[in-house]
Amino acid sequence: MAKPNYSFAKRQKELAKKKKKEEKKQRKLAKKQDDQEMIGEGAALEDDAE
C-alpha cells in the first residue's frame, strides 16, 4: 500500500485557499467600483435637478 503524500495535499489546500482569497478580492473590487459608479450617477442626477 502506498503511503499518503502529505506535502502534495498541503500544497493543493494552499492553492485552493489562495484562489478563494483572490476571487474574494476581485468581488470586493467589483463591488467597490459599482458603488463608486452609483455615487457618481447620483451626484450627476443631483446636478441636473438644480
C-alpha positions in Angstrom: 0.0 0.0 0.0 1.3 3.4 -0.9 1.9 6.0 1.8 0.0 9.3 1.6 1.8 12.3 0.1 1.0 14.9 2.7 3.1 17.6 1.0 1.0 17.3 -2.1 -2.2 17.5 -0.2 -1.0 20.5 1.7 0.1 22.3 -1.5 -3.3 21.6 -3.1 -5.1 23.0 0.0 -2.9 26.1 0.0 -3.6 26.7 -3.7 -7.3 26.4 -3.2 -7.1 28.8 -0.3 -5.1 31.3 -2.4 -7.6 31.0 -5.3 -10.6 31.6 -3.0 -8.8 34.6 -1.5 -8.1 36.1 -4.9 -11.7 35.6 -6.0 -12.9 37.3 -2.9 -10.6 40.2 -3.6 -11.9 40.5 -7.1 -15.5 40.5 -5.9 -14.7 43.3 -3.4 -13.0 45.4 -6.1 -16.0 44.9 -8.4 -18.5 45.9 -5.7 -16.4 48.9 -4.7 -16.3 50.1 -8.4 -20.1 49.6 -8.7 -20.7 51.6 -5.5 -18.5 54.4 -6.8 -20.3 54.4 -10.1 -23.7 54.6 -8.3 -22.4 57.5 -6.2 -21.2 59.3 -9.4 -24.5 58.8 -11.1 -26.4 60.0 -8.1 -24.2 63.2 -8.0 -24.8 63.8 -11.7 -28.6 63.4 -11.2 -28.5 65.9 -8.4 -26.6 68.4 -10.5 -29.2 68.1 -13.3 -32.0 68.7 -10.9 -30.6 72.1 -9.8 
